[in-house]
Amino acid sequence: MKQLAFLGAGVAVGCALLLAGRGHAADHIDSDTLAAAPLAMGDINDVYAWMSSDGSKVNLVMTVSPADPGGRSFGPGVQYVFHLTSKAGAAADVVNKPASGVTTTVICTFPSTAMAQCWVNGGSGVKDYVSGDASNTAGTTSSSGKLRLFAGRRSDPFFFNLQGFRAGTAQLNTFRGAAISNQANCPQLSPTNAGIVRTTLAATQTTATTPCPANQPDCFANLNVMALVVQVDKSLVNAPNNTILSVWGSTHMVP
């Protein structure tokens, strides 16, 4: 299995911040309806976003096609969009305040399996554009050098102990009846019972449960996804003096 192309193997988060802070979200092998092609190519696993080590570029990754079996490809049936909002404030403002600010979108389409193209769109129109064969490991770069793109099959970078999660959920349900729930209807466990649930969540299961192998805490270690990897210069998506860049992704099926 291959790692995330020219950006390396770093696993990131759903909200990239120029200050410290992170957000988390994931969706894997959840929907039988979307499991088969072509809908699988629009089924988002994760959206990752993080800064380059020198702080000059934003790395964006969208993975689709959960547990990709091979043989699938990006094509004209789906449009892929990264939505970025640049705003001023402290890291805590990502949670405490709405993500209003200067909005930029990175829109990617695939006229054919051998041709990819992405636009960076802002209030003044198209800020940059890249096109070409994005399937090679180095990706393809815009004429300005500020926008870079890779698209292809890669190892799923998300770590999840699915068997531990299932066992932990079952253990939690055994304690739920005796626990008092808070306003969010979450059971308030005793320290002893909470420790038991945590231990169960972290345990490695000795019995294989599809798609998880036995004795392997990372259920997705052997699974692949189709990855859209974009590197964009910070100046194209972040307004001057702003310190927060919020990111989310969407896919749109072409009629």
N, C-alpha and C positions, 0 to 999 in steps of 0.2 A: 504494500500500500504506500501511497505517496503523500507527502505532507503538503502544506499550503503554499506551494510554488514560491515565487520570489519574495514573499513576505516572511518566510521562515515558518517555524512550527508554533509560534506563540499563540496561545488561546486567549481570547479577549472577551469583551462583555458587550451588552446591548446598548450601552450609553457611554460614549467616549467623552471624557472630560479633560480640558486643558488644566484643570485643577484636580485634586484627588477626589475620587468617588467612583462608584460603579453601580450598574443595574444588571439584573439577571432575568433571562427568560429562555425557555426552550420548548420545543415541540418535536417529538420523535415517535415514529411508528404508531401514531395515535388514531389514524383514520383509515379504515378499510376502503372508504369511498375514494380517497385520494391516492391509494397505494399503487395503482397501476398507471402506466403511461397512457395518454400524455399529461393527465392531471398531476402526476407525481412531480413533474418538472416545475410545477407551480406551488408545490407543498413545501413551505419553509420549515427547515429544521431549526436553524439559529441565524441570528444576525450578530456579528462581532464587529467591534470598532475599537481601535486603539491608535495612539500616536507613535510615529517613528521615534527611534532613540534620540534623535537630535531635535525633536519637536517641530520639524518643518512640514511633515506630511501626516495625513490621516489615512490609516489603513482600514478598509471596509471589506467585510466578507459576508456573503449570504450563501448558506448551504440549503439545497433542496434535494428532492428524491431520496427520502429516508431509506436506509438499508439498500442502497442502489445496487441492483443485480448485475450491472454492466450492460452495454448495448444501447443505453439511452444517450441522448445528446441534447444540447441547447439548440433551439430552433425557433421558427417564426411564430409558434403558438403561444408564447408567453412573453410579457414585458416585465422587467425587473427594475425596481425603484428603491433607492436609498433616500430617505428624507432626513435632512440635517437642519437643525435650528441653532443658530448662534445667538448667545445672549450674555449679558453681564451678570455678575453675581458670584456668590460663594458656592462651594460644592454642595452644601446643604440645600441650596435653592432648587436643585434638580427635583428633590422630593417635596419641598415646602411650597414651591410656586409653579404655576403652569409654564410649560416650555414655549412661551411666546418670545419672539425675536425675529431675527433675519433668517428667512428660510431659503434653502438651496436644495435642489433635487439632482440626483445622479440617476439618469434613466438609461437602461441598457436593453438592447434588443438584438436579435439574431436573425438577420434576413435569410441565412442558411446555416447548416451545421458547420460550415468552414468560415463563416463571416460573422464577426461581432462588431457592435458599435455602441458607444456610450456618450452621452451628452452631460455636461454640468450646466444646469440651468439656474439662473438667479433672477433677481428683480430687473436687471438690465438685459436679460436675454441669455443666449448661449455664451458661457464663459470659456468652455474648452470642449473639444471633441476628439475622440479616438476611434479608429476603425481598423479592422484587419483580422488575421487569423490569431485568435487569442489562446489557442490550445497548446502552444509550446510553453515550456516551463518559465522562460524569461518573460512571457507575456508580450503585449504590443503597447507601444507608447505614442502619445500624441506628438505633433510637431513641436509644441511648446516644451515638451518634457515634463509637464505638470500633471499629466493624467496617464495612468498605466492600468492595463487590464489583463487578467488571466481568467479563463473559463475551462473547467475540465473536472475529471473524476479524481477525488482525493479521499484519503482516510478521514473518517469522521473524527474531528478533534474534540468532540464533547465527551466528558467523562461522566458516567452515571452507573452506579451500582443498582441496577434495576431489581435484581433479586433481593438485595438488602432493603430496598424501598418497599417492595411488596411484603416482605416479612415484617418490617417495621410498622407498616400500616395495619397489618393483621394484629400485631401486638398492641398497638395503640387502641384498636377497637375493643380489645379485651378489658382495657382500663376505662373506657369512655363512660360506661354506665355508672361507675362509682365516683366519677370526677365532676366537679362543678364547672360549668362552662362560663366563659366571659361574655362580654357584649357581642363579640364576633363569633360566638358559638364554638370557640376553641376550648377543649377540655384543659383545665388547670391541673396538671399531674403533680403528684408528690415528688420530691427530689429522687426518691428511690425508684419509682415507676418511670420517671423521665430518663433516669440513667439506663434502665433496662431497654427502653425504646431506642436510645442513642446507640447502645451496644448492638442491638439487633439491626439497626440501619447500616452500621459499618461492617457487619459480619460478611465474610465471603462464603457463599453457598457451595456445598460440595456436590450438589446435584444440578445438572444442566437443565435450564428452562428456556425454551426458545424465546428470543434469539441469543440467550446468554449461555456461554460455555460454563462448565463446572470449574470451580476454583479460580475464577477470574473476576476480580472486583469491578473492572470496567467492562460492562456489558457490550459497549459499542467499539471496543478496541479492534475488533476484526471486521467492522462494518465500514462501508464506503458511502460517500455522498457526492453529489455534483456541486462544485463550488464556483461561485462567481466572486473573484477577488479584484478589488479596485484600490489603487493607491492614488490619492489626490493631494495636490499641494494645499497646505492650510490656507493660503491666501485666497483660494477659490471658494472656500466654504465658511470661513470665519471672519466676521466683521472686526475691524480694528478695535483693539483694547478689550474685546470680549474674552471671557475666560471659560465659558461653558459651551460645549457643543453636544447637543442631544441628537441621537440617531435612532431611527427605526426603519424597517423595511417592509415592502409590500410587493406582491406579484399580481399581475392582471392577465387573465386569459384573453387572447385575441379571438373575436368571434369567427 
